Amino acid sequence: MAGGETAEIHEFEKKTFFDACLPLEEIARSGPQSLAFGPLKPVGLVDPRSGRRPHAVVQLRQDDLMKNFFQLVGFQTRLKHGEQRRIFRTLPGLEKAEFERFGRMHRNTYINAPLILNRFSRSRRDGRVYFAGQISGVEGYVESVASGLACGLFAARQALGTELPELPPTTATGALLAAISGADWRDFRPCKFTFGLLPEMDAAECRDKKRKKEMKAERACEALEQWARKAAI
Ligand SMILES: Cc1cc2nc3c(=O)[nH]c(=O)nc-3n(C[C@H](O)[C@H](O)[C@H](O)COP(=O)(O)OP(=O)(O)OC[C@H]3O[C@@H](n4cnc5c(N)ncnc54)[C@H](O)[C@@H]3O)c2cc1C
């Protein structure tokens, strides 16, 4: 896979790969076991034949109601089509696979949020314009939905003349909006939610990672409830 022949890359595509969406062959090149710890990681799976955790697995996601087509999850790639057919057929179980559509890379179009947006995901230059979802620089399904919901609430209340306060940075959506609007514009990349975006807890003695996340989540829920009460939502 690491040595597979890739398609020509255009000048405008050369920029960067998003860490969470690296092409398979790039991951494979970074080390012989990288794929097994990446898209092929067998989290929570047991091989029914052996009762043991498999070394690596390929997830097939059903792509149509008739169960005729399946996607290879996480297989974004720049490998040439012939190479994909050759290499993917070496995977056990896929020896006779027919390929309806080949893997490719997707390009993510987004604005430079730190230059354009404030913490309401609203244009600093024209307060009537909001950017929601992927184009605003958030990344992911949940992040995009949350950003869209926030923008909808902000815009509705703006139209009613009773503007909402900023979402607290201790909440997931507030932290995300603060992160995209406050990032370094020179190196801006789409941003997923991680607990690292939330401010640290005062309780520095809490070293247990899981408990720390729980505490941050509890704090976020309280802050969101307070915000909603204050905003009379
Ligand atoms: C291959 C792939 C796999 C992904 N996997 C995951 C995943 O597993 N988990 C995850 O969290 N995220 C994943 N993502 C990212 C996720 O899809 C996006 O972050 C999310 O869908 C963005 O939502 P959105 O509503 O902002 O934009 P989109 O879902 O892109 O919606 C934008 C909509 O606007 C429409 N549109 C565009 N231009 C116009 C126009 N001029 N007029 C009218 N309509 C227009 C488009 O047709 C589209 O329907 C994946 C993305 C890709 C490409």
Ligand as a Chemical Component Dictionary entry (heavy atoms), coordinates in Angstrom:
data_LIG
# 
_chem_comp.id                   LIG 
_chem_comp.type                 NON-POLYMER 
_chem_comp.pdbx_formal_charge   0 
_chem_comp.three_letter_code    LIG 
# 
loop_
_chem_comp_atom.comp_id 
_chem_comp_atom.atom_id 
_chem_comp_atom.alt_atom_id 
_chem_comp_atom.type_symbol 
_chem_comp_atom.charge 
_chem_comp_atom.model_Cartn_x 
_chem_comp_atom.model_Cartn_y 
_chem_comp_atom.model_Cartn_z 
_chem_comp_atom.pdbx_ordinal 
LIG C1  C1  C 0 -16.133 11.412 2.846  1  
LIG C2  C2  C 0 -16.447 12.137 4.128  2  
LIG C3  C3  C 0 -16.568 11.420 5.302  3  
LIG C4  C4  C 0 -16.856 12.074 6.486  4  
LIG N1  N1  N 0 -16.986 11.347 7.633  5  
LIG C5  C5  C 0 -17.312 11.958 8.765  6  
LIG C6  C6  C 0 -17.548 11.201 9.947  7  
LIG O1  O1  O 0 -17.434 9.972  9.964  8  
LIG N2  N2  N 0 -17.862 11.848 11.093 9  
LIG C7  C7  C 0 -18.021 13.213 11.123 10 
LIG O2  O2  O 0 -18.340 13.769 12.194 11 
LIG N3  N3  N 0 -17.825 13.966 10.014 12 
LIG C8  C8  C 0 -17.480 13.377 8.839  13 
LIG N4  N4  N 0 -17.288 14.125 7.707  14 
LIG C9  C9  C 0 -17.407 15.586 7.802  15 
LIG C10 C10 C 0 -18.893 15.969 7.758  16 
LIG O3  O3  O 0 -19.481 15.384 6.640  17 
LIG C11 C11 C 0 -19.027 17.472 7.651  18 
LIG O4  O4  O 0 -18.279 18.089 8.686  19 
LIG C12 C12 C 0 -20.492 17.880 7.780  20 
LIG O5  O5  O 0 -21.318 17.132 6.925  21 
LIG C13 C13 C 0 -20.638 19.337 7.431  22 
LIG O6  O6  O 0 -22.002 19.666 7.491  23 
LIG P1  P1  P 0 -22.540 20.972 6.811  24 
LIG O7  O7  O 0 -24.022 20.948 6.951  25 
LIG O8  O8  O 0 -21.823 22.153 7.370  26 
LIG O9  O9  O 0 -22.082 20.875 5.291  27 
LIG P2  P2  P 0 -22.526 19.828 4.195  28 
LIG O10 O10 O 0 -22.948 18.528 4.811  29 
LIG O11 O11 O 0 -21.432 19.838 3.177  30 
LIG O12 O12 O 0 -23.847 20.506 3.617  31 
LIG C14 C14 C 0 -23.785 21.614 2.762  32 
LIG C15 C15 C 0 -24.989 21.532 1.833  33 
LIG O13 O13 O 0 -25.062 22.731 1.078  34 
LIG C16 C16 C 0 -25.358 22.387 -0.251 35 
LIG N5  N5  N 0 -24.897 23.491 -1.098 36 
LIG C17 C17 C 0 -23.635 23.797 -1.453 37 
LIG N6  N6  N 0 -23.619 24.890 -2.239 38 
LIG C18 C18 C 0 -24.890 25.286 -2.384 39 
LIG C19 C19 C 0 -25.507 26.349 -3.082 40 
LIG N7  N7  N 0 -24.816 27.229 -3.767 41 
LIG N8  N8  N 0 -26.859 26.444 -2.997 42 
LIG C20 C20 C 0 -27.584 25.564 -2.289 43 
LIG N9  N9  N 0 -27.043 24.528 -1.597 44 
LIG C21 C21 C 0 -25.722 24.400 -1.659 45 
LIG C22 C22 C 0 -24.621 21.086 -0.499 46 
LIG O14 O14 O 0 -25.197 20.383 -1.592 47 
LIG C23 C23 C 0 -24.850 20.373 0.830  48 
LIG O15 O15 O 0 -26.055 19.648 0.845  49 
LIG C24 C24 C 0 -17.004 13.489 6.514  50 
LIG C25 C25 C 0 -16.882 14.211 5.313  51 
LIG C26 C26 C 0 -16.618 13.544 4.134  52 
LIG C27 C27 C 0 -16.524 14.344 2.842  53 
# 
loop_
_chem_comp_bond.comp_id 
_chem_comp_bond.atom_id_1 
_chem_comp_bond.atom_id_2 
_chem_comp_bond.value_order 
_chem_comp_bond.pdbx_ordinal 
LIG C1  C2  SING 1  
LIG C2  C3  SING 2  
LIG C2  C26 DOUB 3  
LIG C3  C4  DOUB 4  
LIG C4  N1  SING 5  
LIG C4  C24 SING 6  
LIG N1  C5  DOUB 7  
LIG C5  C6  SING 8  
LIG C5  C8  SING 9  
LIG C6  O1  DOUB 10 
LIG C6  N2  SING 11 
LIG N2  C7  SING 12 
LIG C7  O2  DOUB 13 
LIG C7  N3  SING 14 
LIG N3  C8  DOUB 15 
LIG C8  N4  SING 16 
LIG N4  C9  SING 17 
LIG N4  C24 SING 18 
LIG C9  C10 SING 19 
LIG C10 O3  SING 20 
LIG C10 C11 SING 21 
LIG C11 O4  SING 22 
LIG C11 C12 SING 23 
LIG C12 O5  SING 24 
LIG C12 C13 SING 25 
LIG C13 O6  SING 26 
LIG O6  P1  SING 27 
LIG P1  O7  DOUB 28 
LIG P1  O8  SING 29 
LIG P1  O9  SING 30 
LIG O9  P2  SING 31 
LIG P2  O10 DOUB 32 
LIG P2  O11 SING 33 
LIG P2  O12 SING 34 
LIG O12 C14 SING 35 
LIG C14 C15 SING 36 
LIG C15 O13 SING 37 
LIG C15 C23 SING 38 
LIG O13 C16 SING 39 
LIG C16 N5  SING 40 
LIG C16 C22 SING 41 
LIG N5  C17 SING 42 
LIG N5  C21 SING 43 
LIG C17 N6  DOUB 44 
LIG N6  C18 SING 45 
LIG C18 C19 SING 46 
LIG C18 C21 DOUB 47 
LIG C19 N7  SING 48 
LIG C19 N8  DOUB 49 
LIG N8  C20 SING 50 
LIG C20 N9  DOUB 51 
LIG N9  C21 SING 52 
LIG C22 O14 SING 53 
LIG C22 C23 SING 54 
LIG C23 O15 SING 55 
LIG C24 C25 DOUB 56 
LIG C25 C26 SING 57 
LIG C26 C27 SING 58 
# 
